[in-house]
Amino acid sequence: MDGVKPAHLPLPASTRRANLLLRGTGLRDSRGRILYIGQCRVRIFGEAKPCYQMDEALPGLKDLMWEGWAGGAFGEVVEEGCIAIGDPAQWTD
């Protein structure tokens, strides 16, 4: 699996088991930053490391997702609102 990007793996996005999936928004080193998604604001607390369940879905996926925040991030909603497919996601200062 060396050199294979997660976006090119033959798995549905639901395999990730995330509450929210983003495309095109880098999460690396975003701890403490606030992300606007649709009408919501989310404060990022840290990196979500992938677990053994990724390897159950596809052997080697856990290691592939281990570096560079590829497993995602976790945080708290600081401003509630609606999010729709296609809503922009952007960082705020």
Jmol script that loads the backbone (N, CA, C; Angstrom):
load data "model"
ATOM      1  N   MET A   1       0.812  -1.194   0.000  1.00  0.00           N
ATOM      2  CA  MET A   1       0.000   0.000   0.000  1.00  0.00           C
ATOM      3  C   MET A   1       0.856   1.258   0.000  1.00  0.00           C
ATOM      4  N   ASP A   2       2.146   1.090  -0.055  1.00  0.00           N
ATOM      5  CA  ASP A   2       3.049   2.224  -0.058  1.00  0.00           C
ATOM      6  C   ASP A   2       2.733   3.156  -1.225  1.00  0.00           C
ATOM      7  N   GLY A   3       2.548   4.431  -0.943  1.00  0.00           N
ATOM      8  CA  GLY A   3       2.279   5.414  -1.977  1.00  0.00           C
ATOM      9  C   GLY A   3       0.812   5.547  -2.372  1.00  0.00           C
ATOM     10  N   VAL A   4      -0.072   4.715  -1.831  1.00  0.00           N
ATOM     11  CA  VAL A   4      -1.490   4.786  -2.163  1.00  0.00           C
ATOM     12  C   VAL A   4      -2.145   5.840  -1.291  1.00  0.00           C
ATOM     13  N   LYS A   5      -2.876   6.743  -1.886  1.00  0.00           N
ATOM     14  CA  LYS A   5      -3.584   7.784  -1.142  1.00  0.00           C
ATOM     15  C   LYS A   5      -4.934   7.239  -0.678  1.00  0.00           C
ATOM     16  N   PRO A   6      -5.370   7.559   0.557  1.00  0.00           N
ATOM     17  CA  PRO A   6      -6.662   7.066   1.048  1.00  0.00           C
ATOM     18  C   PRO A   6      -7.829   7.354   0.118  1.00  0.00           C
ATOM     19  N   ALA A   7      -7.807   8.472  -0.591  1.00  0.00           N
ATOM     20  CA  ALA A   7      -8.922   8.814  -1.478  1.00  0.00           C
ATOM     21  C   ALA A   7      -9.035   7.844  -2.649  1.00  0.00           C
ATOM     22  N   HIS A   8      -7.972   7.081  -2.912  1.00  0.00           N
ATOM     23  CA  HIS A   8      -7.977   6.164  -4.042  1.00  0.00           C
ATOM     24  C   HIS A   8      -8.206   4.716  -3.625  1.00  0.00           C
ATOM     25  N   LEU A   9      -8.518   4.486  -2.381  1.00  0.00           N
ATOM     26  CA  LEU A   9      -8.754   3.127  -1.920  1.00  0.00           C
ATOM     27  C   LEU A   9     -10.176   2.704  -2.270  1.00  0.00           C
ATOM     28  N   PRO A  10     -10.377   1.399  -2.509  1.00  0.00           N
ATOM     29  CA  PRO A  10     -11.700   0.913  -2.927  1.00  0.00           C
ATOM     30  C   PRO A  10     -12.662   0.724  -1.760  1.00  0.00           C
ATOM     31  N   LEU A  11     -12.863   1.763  -0.972  1.00  0.00           N
ATOM     32  CA  LEU A  11     -13.741   1.687   0.196  1.00  0.00           C
ATOM     33  C   LEU A  11     -14.713   2.855   0.183  1.00  0.00           C
ATOM     34  N   PRO A  12     -15.935   2.650   0.670  1.00  0.00           N
ATOM     35  CA  PRO A  12     -16.853   3.783   0.777  1.00  0.00           C
ATOM     36  C   PRO A  12     -16.401   4.740   1.883  1.00  0.00           C
ATOM     37  N   ALA A  13     -16.764   5.990   1.773  1.00  0.00           N
ATOM     38  CA  ALA A  13     -16.378   6.996   2.769  1.00  0.00           C
ATOM     39  C   ALA A  13     -16.875   6.630   4.161  1.00  0.00           C
ATOM     40  N   SER A  14     -17.982   5.905   4.261  1.00  0.00           N
ATOM     41  CA  SER A  14     -18.532   5.534   5.565  1.00  0.00           C
ATOM     42  C   SER A  14     -17.603   4.610   6.353  1.00  0.00           C
ATOM     43  N   THR A  15     -16.640   3.988   5.695  1.00  0.00           N
ATOM     44  CA  THR A  15     -15.671   3.132   6.383  1.00  0.00           C
ATOM     45  C   THR A  15     -14.896   3.931   7.419  1.00  0.00           C
ATOM     46  N   ARG A  16     -14.695   5.196   7.156  1.00  0.00           N
ATOM     47  CA  ARG A  16     -13.926   6.070   8.049  1.00  0.00           C
ATOM     48  C   ARG A  16     -14.604   6.245   9.407  1.00  0.00           C
ATOM     49  N   ARG A  17     -15.929   6.057   9.471  1.00  0.00           N
ATOM     50  CA  ARG A  17     -16.692   6.153  10.711  1.00  0.00           C
ATOM     51  C   ARG A  17     -16.626   7.546  11.340  1.00  0.00           C
ATOM     52  N   ALA A  18     -16.451   8.557  10.537  1.00  0.00           N
ATOM     53  CA  ALA A  18     -16.364   9.927  11.027  1.00  0.00           C
ATOM     54  C   ALA A  18     -17.755  10.551  11.116  1.00  0.00           C
ATOM     55  N   ASN A  19     -17.894  11.535  11.969  1.00  0.00           N
ATOM     56  CA  ASN A  19     -19.145  12.280  12.062  1.00  0.00           C
ATOM     57  C   ASN A  19     -19.303  13.245  10.899  1.00  0.00           C
ATOM     58  N   LEU A  20     -18.187  13.711  10.364  1.00  0.00           N
ATOM     59  CA  LEU A  20     -18.208  14.678   9.277  1.00  0.00           C
ATOM     60  C   LEU A  20     -16.984  14.427   8.411  1.00  0.00           C
ATOM     61  N   LEU A  21     -17.174  14.353   7.105  1.00  0.00           N
ATOM     62  CA  LEU A  21     -16.069  14.173   6.170  1.00  0.00           C
ATOM     63  C   LEU A  21     -15.893  15.440   5.360  1.00  0.00           C
ATOM     64  N   LEU A  22     -14.645  15.913   5.261  1.00  0.00           N
ATOM     65  CA  LEU A  22     -14.322  17.104   4.484  1.00  0.00           C
ATOM     66  C   LEU A  22     -13.367  16.737   3.366  1.00  0.00           C
ATOM     67  N   ARG A  23     -13.476  17.446   2.277  1.00  0.00           N
ATOM     68  CA  ARG A  23     -12.545  17.268   1.171  1.00  0.00           C
ATOM     69  C   ARG A  23     -11.915  18.615   0.874  1.00  0.00           C
ATOM     70  N   GLY A  24     -10.587  18.626   0.717  1.00  0.00           N
ATOM     71  CA  GLY A  24      -9.894  19.848   0.330  1.00  0.00           C
ATOM     72  C   GLY A  24      -9.575  20.802   1.464  1.00  0.00           C
ATOM     73  N   THR A  25      -9.774  20.370   2.697  1.00  0.00           N
ATOM     74  CA  THR A  25      -9.458  21.210   3.856  1.00  0.00           C
ATOM     75  C   THR A  25      -8.399  20.504   4.685  1.00  0.00           C
ATOM     76  N   GLY A  26      -7.192  21.031   4.688  1.00  0.00           N
ATOM     77  CA  GLY A  26      -6.102  20.418   5.435  1.00  0.00           C
ATOM     78  C   GLY A  26      -6.304  20.571   6.937  1.00  0.00           C
ATOM     79  N   LEU A  27      -6.117  19.477   7.649  1.00  0.00           N
ATOM     80  CA  LEU A  27      -6.292  19.498   9.105  1.00  0.00           C
ATOM     81  C   LEU A  27      -4.965  19.470   9.851  1.00  0.00           C
ATOM     82  N   ARG A  28      -3.890  19.156   9.180  1.00  0.00           N
ATOM     83  CA  ARG A  28      -2.594  18.994   9.831  1.00  0.00           C
ATOM     84  C   ARG A  28      -2.254  20.214  10.685  1.00  0.00           C
ATOM     85  N   ASP A  29      -1.861  19.937  11.921  1.00  0.00           N
ATOM     86  CA  ASP A  29      -1.422  20.971  12.865  1.00  0.00           C
ATOM     87  C   ASP A  29      -2.474  22.068  13.078  1.00  0.00           C
ATOM     88  N   SER A  30      -3.734  21.678  13.108  1.00  0.00           N
ATOM     89  CA  SER A  30      -4.811  22.660  13.284  1.00  0.00           C
ATOM     90  C   SER A  30      -5.292  22.777  14.731  1.00  0.00           C
ATOM     91  N   ARG A  31      -4.611  22.138  15.662  1.00  0.00           N
ATOM     92  CA  ARG A  31      -5.008  22.188  17.076  1.00  0.00           C
ATOM     93  C   ARG A  31      -5.184  23.635  17.535  1.00  0.00           C
ATOM     94  N   GLY A  32      -6.351  23.922  18.118  1.00  0.00           N
ATOM     95  CA  GLY A  32      -6.640  25.251  18.639  1.00  0.00           C
ATOM     96  C   GLY A  32      -7.288  26.191  17.630  1.00  0.00           C
ATOM     97  N   ARG A  33      -7.305  25.815  16.361  1.00  0.00           N
ATOM     98  CA  ARG A  33      -7.904  26.675  15.334  1.00  0.00           C
ATOM     99  C   ARG A  33      -9.410  26.452  15.268  1.00  0.00           C
ATOM    100  N   ILE A  34     -10.090  27.413  14.671  1.00  0.00           N
ATOM    101  CA  ILE A  34     -11.546  27.309  14.504  1.00  0.00           C
ATOM    102  C   ILE A  34     -11.859  27.183  13.019  1.00  0.00           C
ATOM    103  N   LEU A  35     -12.685  26.183  12.722  1.00  0.00           N
ATOM    104  CA  LEU A  35     -13.079  25.893  11.350  1.00  0.00           C
ATOM    105  C   LEU A  35     -14.549  26.246  11.170  1.00  0.00           C
ATOM    106  N   TYR A  36     -14.830  27.097  10.191  1.00  0.00           N
ATOM    107  CA  TYR A  36     -16.216  27.393   9.814  1.00  0.00           C
ATOM    108  C   TYR A  36     -16.649  26.350   8.799  1.00  0.00           C
ATOM    109  N   ILE A  37     -17.779  25.701   9.065  1.00  0.00           N
ATOM    110  CA  ILE A  37     -18.359  24.734   8.140  1.00  0.00           C
ATOM    111  C   ILE A  37     -19.832  25.098   8.017  1.00  0.00           C
ATOM    112  N   GLY A  38     -20.241  25.551   6.849  1.00  0.00           N
ATOM    113  CA  GLY A  38     -21.611  26.018   6.713  1.00  0.00           C
ATOM    114  C   GLY A  38     -21.862  27.125   7.721  1.00  0.00           C
ATOM    115  N   GLN A  39     -22.879  26.958   8.574  1.00  0.00           N
ATOM    116  CA  GLN A  39     -23.203  27.947   9.605  1.00  0.00           C
ATOM    117  C   GLN A  39     -22.548  27.643  10.946  1.00  0.00           C
ATOM    118  N   CYS A  40     -21.766  26.580  11.030  1.00  0.00           N
ATOM    119  CA  CYS A  40     -21.162  26.141  12.300  1.00  0.00           C
ATOM    120  C   CYS A  40     -19.718  26.593  12.432  1.00  0.00           C
ATOM    121  N   ARG A  41     -19.300  26.670  13.686  1.00  0.00           N
ATOM    122  CA  ARG A  41     -17.883  26.867  14.007  1.00  0.00           C
ATOM    123  C   ARG A  41     -17.459  25.705  14.895  1.00  0.00           C
ATOM    124  N   VAL A  42     -16.315  25.105  14.561  1.00  0.00           N
ATOM    125  CA  VAL A  42     -15.786  23.972  15.323  1.00  0.00           C
ATOM    126  C   VAL A  42     -14.361  24.296  15.745  1.00  0.00           C
ATOM    127  N   ARG A  43     -14.095  24.204  17.062  1.00  0.00           N
ATOM    128  CA  ARG A  43     -12.731  24.389  17.574  1.00  0.00           C
ATOM    129  C   ARG A  43     -12.059  23.018  17.563  1.00  0.00           C
ATOM    130  N   ILE A  44     -10.932  22.938  16.878  1.00  0.00           N
ATOM    131  CA  ILE A  44     -10.200  21.679  16.768  1.00  0.00           C
ATOM    132  C   ILE A  44      -9.335  21.491  18.016  1.00  0.00           C
ATOM    133  N   PHE A  45      -9.517  20.343  18.667  1.00  0.00           N
ATOM    134  CA  PHE A  45      -8.736  20.033  19.872  1.00  0.00           C
ATOM    135  C   PHE A  45      -7.499  19.201  19.573  1.00  0.00           C
ATOM    136  N   GLY A  46      -7.562  18.361  18.544  1.00  0.00           N
ATOM    137  CA  GLY A  46      -6.396  17.535  18.261  1.00  0.00           C
ATOM    138  C   GLY A  46      -6.624  16.559  17.130  1.00  0.00           C
ATOM    139  N   GLU A  47      -5.635  15.726  16.963  1.00  0.00           N
ATOM    140  CA  GLU A  47      -5.627  14.731  15.891  1.00  0.00           C
ATOM    141  C   GLU A  47      -6.332  13.454  16.338  1.00  0.00           C
ATOM    142  N   ALA A  48      -7.152  12.906  15.462  1.00  0.00           N
ATOM    143  CA  ALA A  48      -7.804  11.616  15.716  1.00  0.00           C
ATOM    144  C   ALA A  48      -6.962  10.534  15.048  1.00  0.00           C
ATOM    145  N   LYS A  49      -6.301   9.725  15.839  1.00  0.00           N
ATOM    146  CA  LYS A  49      -5.471   8.653  15.294  1.00  0.00           C
ATOM    147  C   LYS A  49      -6.357   7.479  14.893  1.00  0.00           C
ATOM    148  N   PRO A  50      -6.072   6.865  13.753  1.00  0.00           N
ATOM    149  CA  PRO A  50      -6.863   5.710  13.316  1.00  0.00           C
ATOM    150  C   PRO A  50      -6.648   4.515  14.235  1.00  0.00           C
ATOM    151  N   CYS A  51      -7.668   3.659  14.320  1.00  0.00           N
ATOM    152  CA  CYS A  51      -7.599   2.503  15.212  1.00  0.00           C
ATOM    153  C   CYS A  51      -7.581   1.203  14.416  1.00  0.00           C
ATOM    154  N   TYR A  52      -7.593   0.095  15.117  1.00  0.00           N
ATOM    155  CA  TYR A  52      -7.529  -1.235  14.522  1.00  0.00           C
ATOM    156  C   TYR A  52      -8.674  -1.479  13.529  1.00  0.00           C
ATOM    157  N   GLN A  53      -9.782  -0.753  13.691  1.00  0.00           N
ATOM    158  CA  GLN A  53     -10.918  -0.979  12.800  1.00  0.00           C
ATOM    159  C   GLN A  53     -10.608  -0.579  11.356  1.00  0.00           C
ATOM    160  N   MET A  54      -9.659   0.304  11.173  1.00  0.00           N
ATOM    161  CA  MET A  54      -9.249   0.649   9.809  1.00  0.00           C
ATOM    162  C   MET A  54      -8.586  -0.560   9.149  1.00  0.00           C
ATOM    163  N   ASP A  55      -7.776  -1.299   9.905  1.00  0.00           N
ATOM    164  CA  ASP A  55      -7.142  -2.502   9.358  1.00  0.00           C
ATOM    165  C   ASP A  55      -8.143  -3.615   9.127  1.00  0.00           C
ATOM    166  N   GLU A  56      -9.227  -3.642   9.901  1.00  0.00           N
ATOM    167  CA  GLU A  56     -10.268  -4.631   9.648  1.00  0.00           C
ATOM    168  C   GLU A  56     -10.972  -4.339   8.323  1.00  0.00           C
ATOM    169  N   ALA A  57     -11.083  -3.068   7.976  1.00  0.00           N
ATOM    170  CA  ALA A  57     -11.710  -2.679   6.713  1.00  0.00           C
ATOM    171  C   ALA A  57     -10.778  -2.964   5.537  1.00  0.00           C
ATOM    172  N   LEU A  58      -9.486  -2.700   5.724  1.00  0.00           N
ATOM    173  CA  LEU A  58      -8.489  -2.926   4.687  1.00  0.00           C
ATOM    174  C   LEU A  58      -7.126  -3.048   5.369  1.00  0.00           C
ATOM    175  N   PRO A  59      -6.506  -4.217   5.330  1.00  0.00           N
ATOM    176  CA  PRO A  59      -5.205  -4.391   5.978  1.00  0.00           C
ATOM    177  C   PRO A  59      -4.205  -3.322   5.523  1.00  0.00           C
ATOM    178  N   GLY A  60      -3.547  -2.688   6.506  1.00  0.00           N
ATOM    179  CA  GLY A  60      -2.561  -1.651   6.234  1.00  0.00           C
ATOM    180  C   GLY A  60      -3.116  -0.235   6.238  1.00  0.00           C
ATOM    181  N   LEU A  61      -4.434  -0.096   6.286  1.00  0.00           N
ATOM    182  CA  LEU A  61      -5.036   1.237   6.233  1.00  0.00           C
ATOM    183  C   LEU A  61      -4.694   2.065   7.471  1.00  0.00           C
ATOM    184  N   LYS A  62      -4.635   1.434   8.638  1.00  0.00           N
ATOM    185  CA  LYS A  62      -4.301   2.161   9.865  1.00  0.00           C
ATOM    186  C   LYS A  62      -2.943   2.845   9.731  1.00  0.00           C
ATOM    187  N   ASP A  63      -1.940   2.112   9.261  1.00  0.00           N
ATOM    188  CA  ASP A  63      -0.605   2.691   9.101  1.00  0.00           C
ATOM    189  C   ASP A  63      -0.600   3.790   8.044  1.00  0.00           C
ATOM    190  N   LEU A  64      -1.368   3.595   6.982  1.00  0.00           N
ATOM    191  CA  LEU A  64      -1.440   4.585   5.923  1.00  0.00           C
ATOM    192  C   LEU A  64      -2.021   5.904   6.434  1.00  0.00           C
ATOM    193  N   MET A  65      -2.970   5.806   7.365  1.00  0.00           N
ATOM    194  CA  MET A  65      -3.645   6.989   7.888  1.00  0.00           C
ATOM    195  C   MET A  65      -2.956   7.579   9.120  1.00  0.00           C
ATOM    196  N   TRP A  66      -1.881   6.973   9.599  1.00  0.00           N
ATOM    197  CA  TRP A  66      -1.276   7.364  10.863  1.00  0.00           C
ATOM    198  C   TRP A  66      -0.589   8.728  10.812  1.00  0.00           C
ATOM    199  N   GLU A  67       0.096   9.037   9.740  1.00  0.00           N
ATOM    200  CA  GLU A  67       0.883  10.270   9.661  1.00  0.00           C
ATOM    201  C   GLU A  67       0.075  11.449   9.127  1.00  0.00           C
ATOM    202  N   GLY A  68       0.481  12.639   9.524  1.00  0.00           N
ATOM    203  CA  GLY A  68      -0.029  13.868   8.930  1.00  0.00           C
ATOM    204  C   GLY A  68      -1.508  14.149   9.134  1.00  0.00           C
ATOM    205  N   TRP A  69      -2.070  13.679  10.242  1.00  0.00           N
ATOM    206  CA  TRP A  69      -3.475  13.921  10.577  1.00  0.00           C
ATOM    207  C   TRP A  69      -4.413  13.282   9.556  1.00  0.00           C
ATOM    208  N   ALA A  70      -3.959  12.258   8.848  1.00  0.00           N
ATOM    209  CA  ALA A  70      -4.798  11.596   7.841  1.00  0.00           C
ATOM    210  C   ALA A  70      -5.984  10.864   8.468  1.00  0.00           C
ATOM    211  N   GLY A  71      -5.923  10.629   9.781  1.00  0.00           N
ATOM    212  CA  GLY A  71      -7.049  10.020  10.482  1.00  0.00           C
ATOM    213  C   GLY A  71      -8.112  11.032  10.872  1.00  0.00           C
ATOM    214  N   GLY A  72      -7.826  12.314  10.652  1.00  0.00           N
ATOM    215  CA  GLY A  72      -8.802  13.349  10.952  1.00  0.00           C
ATOM    216  C   GLY A  72      -8.488  14.117  12.224  1.00  0.00           C
ATOM    217  N   ALA A  73      -9.494  14.806  12.712  1.00  0.00           N
ATOM    218  CA  ALA A  73      -9.351  15.651  13.895  1.00  0.00           C
ATOM    219  C   ALA A  73     -10.609  15.530  14.744  1.00  0.00           C
ATOM    220  N   PHE A  74     -10.487  15.949  15.991  1.00  0.00           N
ATOM    221  CA  PHE A  74     -11.649  16.003  16.874  1.00  0.00           C
ATOM    222  C   PHE A  74     -11.722  17.385  17.496  1.00  0.00           C
ATOM    223  N   GLY A  75     -12.927  17.790  17.843  1.00  0.00           N
ATOM    224  CA  GLY A  75     -13.099  19.113  18.421  1.00  0.00           C
ATOM    225  C   GLY A  75     -14.473  19.266  19.016  1.00  0.00           C
ATOM    226  N   GLU A  76     -14.843  20.523  19.270  1.00  0.00           N
ATOM    227  CA  GLU A  76     -16.163  20.806  19.823  1.00  0.00           C
ATOM    228  C   GLU A  76     -16.847  21.880  18.988  1.00  0.00           C
ATOM    229  N   VAL A  77     -18.142  21.756  18.900  1.00  0.00           N
ATOM    230  CA  VAL A  77     -18.937  22.765  18.207  1.00  0.00           C
ATOM    231  C   VAL A  77     -19.058  23.971  19.130  1.00  0.00           C
ATOM    232  N   VAL A  78     -18.590  25.124  18.672  1.00  0.00           N
ATOM    233  CA  VAL A  78     -18.674  26.344  19.484  1.00  0.00           C
ATOM    234  C   VAL A  78     -19.789  27.258  18.994  1.00  0.00           C
ATOM    235  N   GLU A  79     -20.287  27.003  17.801  1.00  0.00           N
ATOM    236  CA  GLU A  79     -21.457  27.717  17.293  1.00  0.00           C
ATOM    237  C   GLU A  79     -22.260  26.741  16.439  1.00  0.00           C
ATOM    238  N   GLU A  80     -23.478  26.449  16.882  1.00  0.00           N
ATOM    239  CA  GLU A  80     -24.320  25.490  16.179  1.00  0.00           C
ATOM    240  C   GLU A  80     -24.937  26.112  14.932  1.00  0.00           C
ATOM    241  N   GLY A  81     -25.338  25.256  14.012  1.00  0.00           N
ATOM    242  CA  GLY A  81     -25.998  25.697  12.801  1.00  0.00           C
ATOM    243  C   GLY A  81     -26.144  24.538  11.842  1.00  0.00           C
ATOM    244  N   CYS A  82     -26.700  24.800  10.698  1.00  0.00           N
ATOM    245  CA  CYS A  82     -26.916  23.766   9.679  1.00  0.00           C
ATOM    246  C   CYS A  82     -25.675  23.603   8.816  1.00  0.00           C
ATOM    247  N   ILE A  83     -25.426  22.362   8.436  1.00  0.00           N
ATOM    248  CA  ILE A  83     -24.372  22.030   7.486  1.00  0.00           C
ATOM    249  C   ILE A  83     -25.029  21.221   6.385  1.00  0.00           C
ATOM    250  N   ALA A  84     -24.745  21.592   5.141  1.00  0.00           N
ATOM    251  CA  ALA A  84     -25.284  20.873   3.991  1.00  0.00           C
ATOM    252  C   ALA A  84     -24.136  20.399   3.115  1.00  0.00           C
ATOM    253  N   ILE A  85     -24.362  19.334   2.384  1.00  0.00           N
ATOM    254  CA  ILE A  85     -23.360  18.840   1.447  1.00  0.00           C
ATOM    255  C   ILE A  85     -22.985  19.976   0.502  1.00  0.00           C
ATOM    256  N   GLY A  86     -21.694  20.185   0.355  1.00  0.00           N
ATOM    257  CA  GLY A  86     -21.201  21.233  -0.532  1.00  0.00           C
ATOM    258  C   GLY A  86     -20.930  22.547   0.154  1.00  0.00           C
ATOM    259  N   ASP A  87     -21.312  22.678   1.443  1.00  0.00           N
ATOM    260  CA  ASP A  87     -21.015  23.917   2.163  1.00  0.00           C
ATOM    261  C   ASP A  87     -19.507  24.108   2.245  1.00  0.00           C
ATOM    262  N   PRO A  88     -19.066  25.360   2.157  1.00  0.00           N
ATOM    263  CA  PRO A  88     -17.623  25.610   2.270  1.00  0.00           C
ATOM    264  C   PRO A  88     -17.131  25.403   3.692  1.00  0.00           C
ATOM    265  N   ALA A  89     -15.874  25.014   3.793  1.00  0.00           N
ATOM    266  CA  ALA A  89     -15.185  24.898   5.085  1.00  0.00           C
ATOM    267  C   ALA A  89     -13.943  25.784   4.989  1.00  0.00           C
ATOM    268  N   GLN A  90     -13.780  26.676   5.960  1.00  0.00           N
ATOM    269  CA  GLN A  90     -12.626  27.575   5.934  1.00  0.00           C
ATOM    270  C   GLN A  90     -12.169  27.894   7.343  1.00  0.00           C
ATOM    271  N   TRP A  91     -10.882  28.148   7.461  1.00  0.00           N
ATOM    272  CA  TRP A  91     -10.304  28.491   8.757  1.00  0.00           C
ATOM    273  C   TRP A  91     -10.503  29.975   9.051  1.00  0.00           C
ATOM    274  N   THR A  92     -10.634  30.278  10.332  1.00  0.00           N
ATOM    275  CA  THR A  92     -10.717  31.659  10.769  1.00  0.00           C
ATOM    276  C   THR A  92      -9.553  31.937  11.708  1.00  0.00           C
ATOM    277  N   ASP A  93      -9.207  33.181  11.853  1.00  0.00           N
ATOM    278  CA  ASP A  93      -8.087  33.563  12.740  1.00  0.00           C
ATOM    279  C   ASP A  93      -8.517  33.543  14.180  1.00  0.00           C
TER     280      ASP A  93
END
end "model"
wireframe off; spacefill off
backbone 0.3
color backbone group
